[in-house]
Amino acid sequence: MIEIIPAIDIIEGKCVRLTKGDYDTKKIYDDDPVEVAKKFESYGISRLHVVDLDGAKSQHIVNHKVIEKIADHTSLVIDFGGGIKSDEDIDIAFASGASLVTIGSIAVKNPKMFYRWVEQFGPQKVILGADVKNGLISINGWKEEGNDELMPFLKKYTEKGIENVLCTDISKDGMLEGPAIGLYKTIMATFPEMHLIASGGVSKMEDIIALEEAGIPAVVFGKAFYEGKITVDELAKFLSRS
């Protein structure tokens, strides 16, 4: 069964969503991310993907107090990303209650630091963030397009023992037009042992089912739920399968 992971993206302490990572498209869905997290937990969700968009933009963690509050008020497994650029940042993330961290920009710009973090905290606690646009890895809150092509980038890190990868197709993010299933199937065919978390484009529960049928281990979704395209009843029915 595919693992479904709702996302809470945070700007100025509020739950928001962007389209294709464009901060000018910001839409606020709730003033209190903690209440949103508590609702997800009440539906039967066990894991949450939290993104500090202020942190991604400013290149250091900003909204760590929100993680603390979510960790204090829920038992959700928190996967946190956004603005983790230094030893201090990653220490703050874990100290604030994150169970896992997603690292993208540092994996591109400072592989030695990334490898050190994997060694220090363990490969099960560090997720490789692979945000892709036009076949190339984007970094720093998707504001900067790098020179790394996706598949060689993944190959380099899987050969170093990385198993957990969060891959976002930026062109699909927030568009509610369906996920890049072909891309994710290609990744899984090339790296069958990878624990791939697909992100971007989920528009309805059928998209999640299609990803499951394609053999994708996990999926992050957000806007489709906040916009009412995926209902609480659909979530509950899906999660009750076993």
MDAnalysis code that builds the backbone (N, CA, C; Angstrom):
import MDAnalysis as mda
import numpy as np

u = mda.Universe.empty(726, n_residues=242, atom_resindex=np.repeat(np.arange(242), 3), trajectory=True)
u.add_TopologyAttr("name", ["N", "CA", "C"] * 242)
u.add_TopologyAttr("resid", np.arange(1, 243))
u.add_TopologyAttr("resname", ["MET", "ILE", "GLU", "ILE", "ILE", "PRO", "ALA", "ILE", "ASP", "ILE", "ILE", "GLU", "GLY", "LYS", "CYS", "VAL", "ARG", "LEU", "THR", "LYS", "GLY", "ASP", "TYR", "ASP", "THR", "LYS", "LYS", "ILE", "TYR", "ASP", "ASP", "ASP", "PRO", "VAL", "GLU", "VAL", "ALA", "LYS", "LYS", "PHE", "GLU", "SER", "TYR", "GLY", "ILE", "SER", "ARG", "LEU", "HIS", "VAL", "VAL", "ASP", "LEU", "ASP", "GLY", "ALA", "LYS", "SER", "GLN", "HIS", "ILE", "VAL", "ASN", "HIS", "LYS", "VAL", "ILE", "GLU", "LYS", "ILE", "ALA", "ASP", "HIS", "THR", "SER", "LEU", "VAL", "ILE", "ASP", "PHE", "GLY", "GLY", "GLY", "ILE", "LYS", "SER", "ASP", "GLU", "ASP", "ILE", "ASP", "ILE", "ALA", "PHE", "ALA", "SER", "GLY", "ALA", "SER", "LEU", "VAL", "THR", "ILE", "GLY", "SER", "ILE", "ALA", "VAL", "LYS", "ASN", "PRO", "LYS", "MET", "PHE", "TYR", "ARG", "TRP", "VAL", "GLU", "GLN", "PHE", "GLY", "PRO", "GLN", "LYS", "VAL", "ILE", "LEU", "GLY", "ALA", "ASP", "VAL", "LYS", "ASN", "GLY", "LEU", "ILE", "SER", "ILE", "ASN", "GLY", "TRP", "LYS", "GLU", "GLU", "GLY", "ASN", "ASP", "GLU", "LEU", "MET", "PRO", "PHE", "LEU", "LYS", "LYS", "TYR", "THR", "GLU", "LYS", "GLY", "ILE", "GLU", "ASN", "VAL", "LEU", "CYS", "THR", "ASP", "ILE", "SER", "LYS", "ASP", "GLY", "MET", "LEU", "GLU", "GLY", "PRO", "ALA", "ILE", "GLY", "LEU", "TYR", "LYS", "THR", "ILE", "MET", "ALA", "THR", "PHE", "PRO", "GLU", "MET", "HIS", "LEU", "ILE", "ALA", "SER", "GLY", "GLY", "VAL", "SER", "LYS", "MET", "GLU", "ASP", "ILE", "ILE", "ALA", "LEU", "GLU", "GLU", "ALA", "GLY", "ILE", "PRO", "ALA", "VAL", "VAL", "PHE", "GLY", "LYS", "ALA", "PHE", "TYR", "GLU", "GLY", "LYS", "ILE", "THR", "VAL", "ASP", "GLU", "LEU", "ALA", "LYS", "PHE", "LEU", "SER", "ARG", "SER"])
u.atoms.positions = np.array([
    [0.833, -1.193, 0.000],
    [0.000, 0.000, 0.000],
    [0.871, 1.247, 0.000],
    [0.586, 2.165, -0.871],
    [1.351, 3.399, -0.948],
    [1.156, 4.212, 0.337],
    [2.242, 4.808, 0.818],
    [2.154, 5.675, 1.990],
    [1.736, 7.069, 1.536],
    [0.697, 7.622, 2.159],
    [0.245, 8.953, 1.772],
    [0.653, 9.954, 2.852],
    [1.293, 11.031, 2.398],
    [1.916, 12.001, 3.305],
    [1.424, 13.401, 2.972],
    [0.533, 13.957, 3.783],
    [0.096, 15.324, 3.507],
    [1.207, 16.326, 3.787],
    [1.177, 17.425, 3.055],
    [2.186, 18.471, 3.198],
    [1.580, 19.705, 3.857],
    [2.348, 20.298, 4.733],
    [2.028, 21.616, 5.272],
    [3.193, 22.533, 4.926],
    [2.947, 23.497, 4.073],
    [3.957, 24.483, 3.690],
    [3.724, 25.750, 4.501],
    [4.797, 26.307, 5.041],
    [4.644, 27.394, 6.002],
    [5.335, 28.673, 5.531],
    [4.584, 29.759, 5.571],
    [5.116, 31.114, 5.395],
    [4.547, 31.966, 6.520],
    [5.448, 32.636, 7.236],
    [5.050, 33.509, 8.347],
    [4.143, 32.778, 9.335],
    [4.456, 31.501, 9.562],
    [3.726, 30.712, 10.543],
    [2.374, 30.211, 10.095],
    [2.020, 30.430, 8.831],
    [0.705, 30.046, 8.332],
    [0.811, 28.926, 7.299],
    [-0.264, 28.168, 7.175],
    [-0.333, 27.066, 6.217],
    [-0.710, 27.618, 4.852],
    [0.193, 27.457, 3.879],
    [-0.010, 28.042, 2.553],
    [0.294, 27.004, 1.479],
    [-0.010, 27.352, 0.239],
    [0.447, 26.588, -0.917],
    [0.869, 27.567, -1.995],
    [1.864, 27.141, -2.759],
    [2.330, 27.900, -3.915],
    [2.004, 27.107, -5.182],
    [2.184, 27.748, -6.313],
    [2.076, 27.071, -7.601],
    [3.434, 27.127, -8.292],
    [3.968, 25.953, -8.619],
    [5.291, 25.832, -9.242],
    [6.381, 26.548, -8.434],
    [6.184, 26.613, -7.120],
    [7.188, 27.217, -6.259],
    [7.265, 28.725, -6.323],
    [6.306, 29.368, -6.969],
    [6.308, 30.818, -7.137],
    [5.692, 31.472, -5.902],
    [6.499, 32.214, -5.151],
    [6.023, 32.841, -3.922],
    [4.928, 33.878, -4.187],
    [4.879, 34.408, -5.373],
    [3.834, 35.385, -5.710],
    [2.457, 34.741, -5.833],
    [2.416, 33.406, -5.901],
    [1.127, 32.698, -6.013],
    [0.617, 32.226, -4.648],
    [1.249, 32.684, -3.592],
    [0.908, 32.219, -2.237],
    [-0.579, 32.323, -1.955],
    [-1.131, 31.225, -1.430],
    [-2.523, 31.210, -0.980],
    [-2.555, 30.646, 0.432],
    [-3.117, 31.405, 1.352],
    [-3.195, 30.977, 2.747],
    [-4.438, 30.108, 2.941],
    [-4.222, 28.910, 3.519],
    [-5.336, 27.996, 3.757],
    [-5.739, 27.942, 5.224],
    [-4.798, 28.221, 6.118],
    [-5.127, 28.188, 7.535],
    [-4.066, 28.984, 8.294],
    [-4.513, 29.722, 9.318],
    [-3.571, 30.502, 10.117],
    [-2.831, 29.659, 11.137],
    [-3.298, 28.426, 11.360],
    [-2.724, 27.589, 12.412],
    [-2.349, 26.204, 11.890],
    [-1.098, 26.023, 11.476],
    [-0.649, 24.718, 10.971],
    [-0.811, 23.592, 11.986],
    [-0.772, 23.921, 13.267],
    [-0.905, 22.886, 14.285],
    [-2.300, 22.263, 14.222],
    [-3.310, 23.088, 14.068],
    [-4.677, 22.570, 13.964],
    [-4.845, 21.730, 12.703],
    [-4.199, 22.149, 11.628],
    [-4.243, 21.366, 10.394],
    [-3.611, 19.996, 10.622],
    [-2.459, 19.991, 11.285],
    [-1.765, 18.735, 11.578],
    [-2.626, 17.830, 12.453],
    [-3.276, 18.393, 13.458],
    [-4.136, 17.615, 14.344],
    [-5.305, 16.991, 13.579],
    [-5.834, 17.727, 12.621],
    [-6.925, 17.184, 11.801],
    [-6.440, 16.004, 10.972],
    [-5.266, 16.156, 10.351],
    [-4.727, 15.043, 9.564],
    [-4.559, 13.800, 10.440],
    [-4.046, 13.994, 11.639],
    [-3.855, 12.862, 12.543],
    [-5.192, 12.213, 12.884],
    [-6.227, 13.030, 13.074],
    [-7.541, 12.492, 13.418],
    [-8.142, 11.674, 12.278],
    [-7.692, 11.927, 11.047],
    [-8.184, 11.174, 9.901],
    [-7.491, 9.820, 9.756],
    [-6.420, 9.608, 10.520],
    [-5.682, 8.352, 10.433],
    [-4.315, 8.484, 9.785],
    [-3.922, 9.720, 9.462],
    [-2.596, 9.971, 8.898],
    [-1.547, 9.809, 9.996],
    [-0.391, 9.243, 9.649],
    [0.660, 9.047, 10.653],
    [1.926, 9.858, 10.364],
    [2.021, 10.415, 9.168],
    [3.244, 11.133, 8.796],
    [2.898, 12.435, 8.094],
    [3.771, 13.426, 8.292],
    [3.535, 14.764, 7.760],
    [4.807, 15.301, 7.129],
    [4.662, 15.950, 5.981],
    [5.786, 16.617, 5.318],
    [5.623, 18.119, 5.538],
    [6.535, 18.715, 6.291],
    [6.463, 20.140, 6.623],
    [7.585, 20.877, 5.903],
    [7.230, 21.937, 5.193],
    [8.212, 22.713, 4.429],
    [8.232, 24.144, 4.944],
    [9.391, 24.588, 5.345],
    [9.601, 25.963, 5.783],
    [9.944, 26.804, 4.549],
    [8.928, 27.397, 3.934],
    [9.167, 28.173, 2.714],
    [9.937, 29.461, 3.004],
    [9.725, 30.030, 4.185],
    [10.545, 31.184, 4.572],
    [12.004, 30.761, 4.682],
    [12.217, 29.572, 5.243],
    [13.576, 29.061, 5.392],
    [14.238, 28.794, 4.058],
    [13.470, 28.202, 3.129],
    [14.014, 27.912, 1.800],
    [14.443, 29.196, 1.107],
    [13.672, 30.251, 1.302],
    [13.964, 31.532, 0.649],
    [15.142, 32.250, 1.290],
    [15.208, 32.179, 2.614],
    [16.257, 32.915, 3.337],
    [17.508, 32.081, 3.577],
    [17.429, 30.783, 3.256],
    [18.545, 29.852, 3.349],
    [19.013, 29.604, 4.786],
    [18.054, 29.601, 5.692],
    [18.270, 29.108, 7.048],
    [16.892, 28.864, 7.656],
    [16.810, 27.962, 8.626],
    [15.516, 27.632, 9.214],
    [14.891, 28.863, 9.861],
    [13.607, 29.054, 9.613],
    [12.875, 30.189, 10.166],
    [11.726, 29.723, 11.072],
    [10.949, 28.757, 10.590],
    [9.705, 28.382, 11.277],
    [9.833, 27.132, 12.148],
    [10.957, 26.985, 12.830],
    [11.146, 25.780, 13.643],
    [10.188, 25.711, 14.833],
    [9.689, 26.855, 15.281],
    [8.739, 26.844, 16.395],
    [7.441, 26.135, 16.005],
    [7.102, 26.198, 14.719],
    [5.902, 25.497, 14.247],
    [6.101, 23.986, 14.362],
    [7.297, 23.520, 14.023],
    [7.585, 22.081, 14.161],
    [7.438, 21.674, 15.627],
    [7.985, 22.490, 16.523],
    [7.898, 22.190, 17.949],
    [6.441, 22.026, 18.379],
    [5.589, 22.934, 17.931],
    [4.184, 22.894, 18.335],
    [3.479, 21.669, 17.758],
    [3.765, 21.347, 16.499],
    [3.155, 20.154, 15.899],
    [3.616, 18.899, 16.639],
    [4.917, 18.843, 16.947],
    [5.459, 17.685, 17.664],
    [4.873, 17.577, 19.069],
    [4.631, 18.719, 19.709],
    [4.088, 18.720, 21.063],
    [2.616, 18.314, 21.111],
    [1.876, 18.603, 20.032],
    [0.429, 18.407, 20.052],
    [-0.055, 17.216, 19.221],
    [0.867, 16.519, 18.560],
    [0.497, 15.330, 17.793],
    [1.571, 14.260, 17.978],
    [1.268, 13.060, 17.512],
    [2.272, 11.986, 17.503],
    [2.721, 11.694, 16.076],
    [2.482, 12.646, 15.169],
    [2.844, 12.479, 13.767],
    [4.356, 12.379, 13.585],
    [4.766, 11.533, 12.659],
    [6.161, 11.505, 12.230],
    [6.358, 12.696, 11.292],
    [7.237, 13.612, 11.683],
    [7.425, 14.841, 10.922],
    [8.681, 14.748, 10.068],
    [8.471, 14.916, 8.773],
    [9.569, 15.038, 7.806],
    [9.662, 16.522, 7.467],
    [10.808, 17.117, 7.776],
    [10.947, 18.569, 7.649],
    [11.983, 18.958, 6.598],
    [11.659, 19.963, 5.811],
    [12.613, 20.492, 4.840],
    [12.427, 21.993, 4.670],
    [13.435, 22.623, 4.101],
    [13.365, 24.056, 3.845],
    [14.335, 24.838, 4.703],
    [15.431, 25.296, 4.094],
    [16.370, 26.156, 4.817],
    [17.434, 25.440, 5.609],
    [17.548, 24.139, 5.464],
    [18.593, 23.408, 6.192],
    [19.895, 23.537, 5.404],
    [20.730, 24.442, 5.857],
    [21.954, 24.755, 5.114],
    [23.223, 24.629, 5.954],
    [23.073, 24.354, 7.261],
    [24.244, 24.317, 8.141],
    [24.042, 23.262, 9.226],
    [25.112, 22.968, 9.947],
    [25.018, 22.044, 11.075],
    [24.019, 22.566, 12.102],
    [24.026, 23.869, 12.315],
    [23.089, 24.463, 13.271],
    [21.641, 24.238, 12.829],
    [21.388, 24.407, 11.525],
    [20.033, 24.216, 11.004],
    [19.538, 22.787, 11.218],
    [20.365, 21.817, 10.874],
    [19.908, 20.429, 10.994],
    [19.734, 20.037, 12.459],
    [20.586, 20.579, 13.328],
    [20.427, 20.325, 14.762],
    [19.113, 20.925, 15.268],
    [18.787, 22.130, 14.798],
    [17.538, 22.786, 15.196],
    [16.341, 21.957, 14.731],
    [16.417, 21.454, 13.501],
    [15.301, 20.669, 12.951],
    [15.008, 19.452, 13.824],
    [16.041, 18.688, 14.142],
    [15.830, 17.490, 14.950],
    [15.447, 17.842, 16.393],
    [16.074, 18.885, 16.947],
    [15.758, 19.294, 18.318],
    [14.326, 19.812, 18.427],
    [13.791, 20.324, 17.329],
    [12.435, 20.877, 17.331],
    [11.366, 19.801, 17.197],
    [11.768, 18.581, 16.882],
    [10.804, 17.495, 16.822],
    [10.687, 16.783, 15.497],
    [11.489, 17.179, 14.519],
    [11.471, 16.462, 13.241],
    [12.056, 15.065, 13.428],
    [11.410, 14.080, 12.816],
    [11.931, 12.710, 12.843],
    [12.863, 12.456, 11.666],
    [12.591, 13.165, 10.563],
    [13.400, 13.053, 9.354],
    [13.588, 14.449, 8.775],
    [14.634, 14.600, 7.982],
    [14.855, 15.863, 7.282],
    [15.030, 15.590, 5.790],
    [14.536, 16.507, 4.980],
    [14.729, 16.415, 3.531],
    [15.753, 17.464, 3.127],
    [16.822, 17.004, 2.476],
    [17.937, 17.870, 2.116],
    [18.100, 17.878, 0.602],
    [18.032, 19.050, -0.004],
    [18.184, 19.163, -1.447],
    [19.372, 19.993, -1.862],
    [19.360, 21.272, -1.511],
    [20.393, 22.203, -1.987],
    [21.791, 21.792, -1.552],
    [21.938, 21.372, -0.299],
    [23.261, 20.985, 0.198],
    [23.779, 19.758, -0.542],
    [22.880, 18.854, -0.914],
    [23.299, 17.658, -1.664],
    [23.894, 18.050, -3.007],
    [23.467, 19.191, -3.538],
    [24.007, 19.686, -4.807],
    [25.283, 20.489, -4.582],
    [25.250, 21.399, -3.628],
    [26.337, 22.367, -3.465],
    [27.456, 21.901, -2.547],
    [27.117, 21.016, -1.604],
    [28.129, 20.593, -0.643],
    [27.936, 19.113, -0.307],
    [28.248, 18.234, -1.271],
    [28.053, 16.790, -1.046],
    [28.774, 16.255, 0.186],
    [29.939, 16.806, 0.511],
    [30.676, 16.320, 1.681],
    [29.875, 16.534, 2.954],
    [29.254, 17.701, 3.063],
    [28.425, 17.973, 4.234],
    [27.214, 17.036, 4.260],
    [26.613, 16.820, 3.097],
    [25.462, 15.916, 3.014],
    [25.850, 14.515, 3.474],
    [26.969, 13.992, 2.967],
    [27.412, 12.655, 3.357],
    [27.689, 12.593, 4.863],
    [28.261, 13.669, 5.388],
    [28.556, 13.707, 6.827],
    [27.276, 13.640, 7.642],
    [26.254, 14.355, 7.199],
    [24.965, 14.309, 7.902],
    [24.358, 12.916, 7.850],
    [24.465, 12.275, 6.686],
    [23.931, 10.909, 6.552],
    [24.658, 9.974, 7.519],
    [25.972, 10.147, 7.602],
    [26.764, 9.308, 8.508],
    [26.425, 9.614, 9.967],
    [26.243, 10.893, 10.271],
    [25.989, 11.311, 11.651],
    [24.609, 10.901, 12.150],
    [23.583, 11.113, 11.323],
    [22.203, 10.892, 11.768],
    [21.603, 9.583, 11.263],
    [22.245, 8.980, 10.264],
    [21.770, 7.717, 9.719],
    [20.956, 7.906, 8.460],
    [21.072, 6.981, 7.497],
    [20.378, 7.124, 6.214],
    [18.855, 7.069, 6.336],
    [18.345, 6.538, 7.434],
    [16.887, 6.484, 7.599],
    [16.302, 7.812, 8.052],
    [17.148, 8.733, 8.475],
    [16.672, 10.032, 8.956],
    [16.888, 11.153, 7.945],
    [17.633, 10.858, 6.882],
    [17.951, 11.892, 5.887],
    [17.378, 11.486, 4.529],
    [16.509, 12.336, 4.000],
    [15.886, 12.112, 2.698],
    [16.547, 13.021, 1.674],
    [16.925, 12.450, 0.555],
    [17.496, 13.255, -0.525],
    [16.370, 13.965, -1.268],
    [16.420, 15.281, -1.298],
    [15.443, 16.052, -2.051],
    [15.905, 16.244, -3.482],
    [15.096, 15.786, -4.422],
    [15.430, 15.916, -5.847],
    [14.284, 16.658, -6.530],
    [14.385, 17.969, -6.547],
    [13.369, 18.814, -7.173],
    [13.796, 19.070, -8.618],
    [12.973, 18.655, -9.552],
    [13.418, 18.628, -10.951],
    [12.557, 19.527, -11.834],
    [13.239, 20.242, -12.720],
    [12.572, 21.093, -13.704],
    [13.360, 21.002, -15.001],
    [12.659, 20.643, -16.063],
    [13.319, 20.464, -17.374],
    [14.477, 19.477, -17.302],
    [14.316, 18.459, -16.465],
    [15.321, 17.416, -16.356],
    [16.506, 17.752, -15.477],
    [16.527, 18.978, -14.912],
    [17.639, 19.420, -14.088],
    [17.185, 19.657, -12.652],
    [18.108, 19.444, -11.716],
    [17.813, 19.653, -10.308],
    [17.776, 21.149, -10.001],
    [16.712, 21.585, -9.330],
    [16.592, 22.975, -8.885],
    [16.828, 23.043, -7.377],
    [17.382, 24.170, -6.922],
    [17.730, 24.311, -5.506],
    [17.306, 25.679, -4.978],
    [17.536, 25.864, -3.663],
    [17.249, 27.131, -2.983],
    [15.816, 27.591, -3.214],
    [14.889, 26.724, -2.794],
    [13.482, 27.060, -2.938],
    [13.048, 27.167, -4.382],
    [13.731, 26.387, -5.251],
    [13.409, 26.323, -6.684],
    [13.724, 27.628, -7.408],
    [14.505, 28.493, -6.749],
    [14.854, 29.767, -7.359],
    [16.085, 29.640, -8.256],
    [16.807, 28.551, -8.090],
    [18.070, 28.387, -8.825],
    [18.097, 27.018, -9.504],
    [18.319, 27.005, -10.798],
    [18.412, 25.752, -11.553],
    [19.870, 25.356, -11.666],
    [20.169, 24.146, -11.207],
    [21.542, 23.683, -11.239],
    [21.915, 23.040, -12.561],
    [23.079, 22.423, -12.566],
    [23.570, 21.756, -13.770],
    [23.432, 20.247, -13.693],
    [22.946, 19.747, -12.556],
    [22.850, 18.301, -12.362],
    [21.615, 17.736, -13.043],
    [21.819, 16.746, -13.899],
    [20.681, 16.041, -14.485],
    [20.136, 15.046, -13.459],
    [18.832, 14.840, -13.491],
    [18.168, 14.055, -12.451],
    [18.734, 12.652, -12.290],
    [18.764, 11.870, -13.358],
    [19.121, 10.461, -13.216],
    [20.574, 10.264, -12.766],
    [21.563, 10.962, -13.334],
    [22.926, 10.839, -12.806],
    [23.032, 11.296, -11.348],
    [22.254, 12.320, -10.988],
    [22.225, 12.822, -9.613],
    [21.744, 11.727, -8.668],
    [20.668, 11.056, -9.039],
    [20.148, 9.968, -8.214],
    [21.117, 8.794, -8.162],
    [21.735, 8.491, -9.299],
    [22.682, 7.378, -9.363],
    [23.860, 7.612, -8.412],
    [24.361, 8.843, -8.414],
    [25.510, 9.176, -7.555],
    [25.193, 8.907, -6.092],
    [24.001, 9.281, -5.670],
    [23.663, 9.143, -4.256],
    [23.181, 7.743, -3.887],
    [22.504, 7.052, -4.786],
    [22.103, 5.679, -4.465],
    [23.338, 4.788, -4.354],
    [24.359, 5.083, -5.135],
    [25.600, 4.314, -5.035],
    [26.311, 4.552, -3.708],
    [25.957, 5.657, -3.041],
    [26.523, 5.968, -1.725],
    [25.616, 5.464, -0.592],
    [24.562, 4.731, -0.959],
    [23.719, 4.128, 0.058],
    [22.444, 4.876, 0.399],
    [22.168, 5.969, -0.325],
    [20.927, 6.705, -0.078],
    [19.740, 5.898, -0.602],
    [18.725, 5.718, 0.225],
    [17.544, 4.947, -0.167],
    [16.291, 5.809, -0.257],
    [16.203, 6.839, 0.571],
    [14.996, 7.672, 0.646],
    [15.145, 8.914, -0.210],
    [14.255, 9.075, -1.179],
    [14.320, 10.202, -2.109],
    [12.937, 10.821, -2.258],
    [12.868, 12.131, -2.073],
    [11.638, 12.882, -2.348],
    [11.840, 13.621, -3.660],
    [11.103, 13.209, -4.686],
    [11.248, 13.809, -6.014],
    [10.010, 14.625, -6.354],
    [10.218, 15.911, -6.593],
    [9.129, 16.807, -6.976],
    [9.315, 17.269, -8.408],
    [8.313, 17.030, -9.231],
    [8.293, 17.592, -10.582],
    [7.720, 19.000, -10.453],
    [8.593, 20.000, -10.523],
    [8.190, 21.385, -10.281],
    [7.116, 21.845, -11.259],
    [7.184, 21.356, -12.483],
    [6.204, 21.774, -13.483],
    [4.790, 21.333, -13.118],
    [4.695, 20.315, -12.249],
    [3.391, 19.785, -11.851],
    [2.904, 20.377, -10.530],
    [3.818, 20.937, -9.751],
    [3.504, 21.321, -8.390],
    [2.407, 22.383, -8.321],
    [1.356, 22.070, -7.589],
    [0.264, 23.004, -7.388],
    [-0.646, 23.202, -8.573],
    [-0.442, 22.441, -9.629],
    [-1.218, 22.639, -10.858],
    [-2.512, 21.823, -10.884],
    [-2.599, 20.795, -10.022],
    [-3.784, 19.931, -9.970],
    [-4.088, 19.307, -11.330],
    [-3.033, 18.916, -12.034],
    [-3.192, 18.340, -13.375],
    [-2.739, 16.888, -13.441],
    [-2.454, 16.298, -12.293],
    [-1.983, 14.919, -12.265],
    [-0.472, 14.844, -12.108],
    [0.021, 13.808, -11.429],
    [1.464, 13.656, -11.201],
    [2.201, 13.114, -12.418],
    [3.515, 13.230, -12.371],
    [4.374, 12.762, -13.463],
    [4.641, 11.263, -13.290],
    [3.626, 10.460, -13.492],
    [3.739, 9.018, -13.245],
    [4.820, 8.383, -14.106],
    [4.926, 8.823, -15.359],
    [5.957, 8.274, -16.240],
    [7.350, 8.492, -15.684],
    [7.598, 9.684, -15.170],
    [8.902, 9.992, -14.574],
    [9.177, 9.080, -13.385],
    [8.190, 8.926, -12.508],
    [8.403, 8.124, -11.313],
    [8.575, 6.643, -11.643],
    [7.870, 6.169, -12.665],
    [8.039, 4.779, -13.090],
    [9.447, 4.556, -13.636],
    [9.964, 5.535, -14.361],
    [11.327, 5.438, -14.888],
    [12.338, 5.383, -13.756],
    [12.136, 6.221, -12.744],
    [13.042, 6.227, -11.595],
    [13.013, 4.870, -10.897],
    [11.809, 4.331, -10.666],
    [11.706, 3.054, -9.968],
    [12.274, 1.901, -10.789],
    [12.130, 1.981, -12.112],
    [12.692, 0.936, -12.972],
    [14.216, 0.955, -12.924],
    [14.779, 2.160, -12.790],
    [16.238, 2.309, -12.758],
    [16.801, 2.016, -11.381],
    [16.043, 2.404, -10.349],
    [16.504, 2.236, -8.962],
    [15.420, 1.501, -8.155],
    [15.269, 0.195, -8.400],
    [14.154, -0.562, -7.799],
    [14.185, -0.638, -6.282],
    [15.343, -0.425, -5.669],
    [15.443, -0.499, -4.211],
    [15.149, 0.840, -3.547],
    [14.955, 1.868, -4.336],
    [14.747, 3.205, -3.779],
    [13.382, 3.313, -3.111],
    [13.355, 4.007, -1.964],
    [12.075, 4.379, -1.359],
    [11.732, 5.770, -1.891],
    [10.995, 5.780, -2.973],
    [10.694, 7.031, -3.675],
    [9.406, 7.647, -3.148],
    [9.492, 8.928, -2.834],
    [8.318, 9.700, -2.437],
    [8.018, 10.661, -3.580],
    [6.894, 10.435, -4.248],
    [6.500, 11.274, -5.382],
    [5.808, 12.529, -4.872],
    [6.079, 13.653, -5.529],
    [5.475, 14.907, -5.101],
    [5.182, 15.787, -6.314],
    [4.010, 16.423, -6.274],
    [3.663, 17.366, -7.344],
    [2.562, 16.859, -8.250],
    [1.494, 17.629, -8.353],
    [0.466, 17.363, -9.352],
    [-0.735, 16.556, -8.921],
    [-0.701, 15.964, -7.715],
    [-1.849, 15.160, -7.282],
    [-3.100, 16.036, -7.270],
    [-4.129, 15.589, -7.991],
    [-5.348, 16.391, -8.135],
    [-6.589, 15.721, -7.576],
    [-6.488, 14.397, -7.309],
    [-7.648, 13.641, -6.827],
    [-7.149, 12.305, -6.293],
    [-8.016, 11.589, -5.605],
    [-7.616, 10.314, -5.026],
    [-7.214, 9.317, -6.100],
    [-7.821, 9.406, -7.262],
    [-7.462, 8.490, -8.357],
    [-5.990, 8.624, -8.753],
    [-5.424, 9.824, -8.600],
    [-3.999, 10.008, -8.901],
    [-3.141, 9.208, -7.930],
    [-3.526, 9.213, -6.672],
    [-2.785, 8.450, -5.662],
    [-2.892, 6.955, -5.947],
    [-4.073, 6.527, -6.331],
    [-4.269, 5.105, -6.669],
    [-3.426, 4.731, -7.881],
    [-3.361, 5.632, -8.859],
    [-2.553, 5.370, -10.058],
    [-1.071, 5.260, -9.707],
    [-0.608, 6.086, -8.793],
    [0.784, 6.000, -8.338],
    [1.026, 4.684, -7.613],
    [0.067, 4.274, -6.814],
    [0.182, 2.989, -6.117],
    [0.269, 1.840, -7.119],
    [-0.588, 1.873, -8.133],
    [-0.587, 0.821, -9.148],
    [0.709, 0.814, -9.949],
    [1.367, 1.973, -10.021],
    [2.645, 2.065, -10.732],
    [3.820, 1.608, -9.867],
    [3.527, 1.252, -8.611],
    [4.576, 0.740, -7.735],
    [5.365, 1.791, -6.999],
    [4.815, 3.000, -6.890],
    [5.511, 4.077, -6.187],
    [5.277, 3.911, -4.687],
    [6.332, 3.901, -3.876],
    [6.170, 3.598, -2.447],
    [5.402, 4.638, -1.635],
    [5.550, 5.935, -1.987],
    [4.938, 6.978, -1.158],
    [4.628, 8.208, -1.993],
    [3.705, 9.026, -1.500],
    [3.315, 10.231, -2.223],
    [3.025, 11.358, -1.237],
    [3.471, 12.557, -1.593],
    [3.131, 13.770, -0.859],
    [2.023, 14.493, -1.620],
    [1.038, 14.958, -0.880],
    [-0.044, 15.717, -1.517],
    [-0.418, 16.881, -0.604],
    [-1.014, 17.915, -1.185],
    [-1.397, 19.052, -0.365],
    [-2.555, 19.833, -0.938],
    [-2.302, 20.506, -2.050],
    [-3.293, 21.428, -2.593],
    [-4.614, 20.742, -2.920],
    [-4.550, 19.515, -3.414],
    [-5.775, 18.797, -3.772],
    [-6.686, 18.637, -2.558],
    [-6.091, 18.433, -1.396],
    [-6.896, 18.322, -0.177],
    [-7.425, 19.688, 0.246],
    [-6.536, 20.665, 0.261],
    [-6.953, 21.995, 0.720],
    [-8.023, 22.609, -0.181],
    [-8.007, 22.223, -1.453],
    [-8.989, 22.750, -2.403],
    [-10.248, 21.878, -2.478],
    [-10.298, 20.821, -1.666],
    [-11.481, 19.969, -1.632],
    [-11.559, 18.943, -2.748],
    [-10.462, 18.756, -3.487],
    [-10.449, 17.762, -4.562],
    [-10.308, 16.339, -4.009],
    [-9.680, 16.242, -2.834],
    [-9.619, 14.985, -2.084],
    [-10.357, 15.238, -0.779],
    [-11.376, 14.433, -0.490],
    [-12.209, 14.662, 0.685],
    [-11.741, 13.841, 1.881],
    [-12.229, 14.245, 3.029],
    [-11.926, 13.497, 4.251],
    [-12.440, 12.061, 4.134],
    [-13.626, 11.894, 3.591],
    [-14.199, 10.548, 3.438],
    [-13.329, 9.680, 2.528],
    [-12.821, 10.270, 1.453],
    [-11.945, 9.516, 0.546],
    [-10.658, 9.104, 1.246],
    [-10.094, 10.026, 2.048],
    [-8.897, 9.699, 2.801],
    [-9.162, 8.552, 3.772],
    [-10.255, 8.676, 4.518],
    [-10.581, 7.659, 5.510],
    [-10.789, 6.294, 4.855],
    [-11.493, 6.268, 3.729],
    [-11.745, 5.017, 3.027],
    [-10.447, 4.404, 2.526],
    [-9.554, 5.246, 1.994],
    [-8.284, 4.757, 1.487],
    [-7.429, 4.190, 2.617],
    [-7.380, 4.921, 3.730],
    [-6.531, 4.521, 4.847],
    [-7.058, 3.280, 5.570],
    [-8.353, 2.999, 5.417],
    [-8.950, 1.855, 6.104],
    [-8.679, 0.537, 5.393],
    [-8.143, 0.599, 4.183],
    [-7.849, -0.635, 3.454],
    [-6.707, -1.388, 4.132],
    [-6.848, -2.673, 4.263],
    [-5.748, -3.479, 4.822],
    [-6.112, -4.949, 4.687],
])
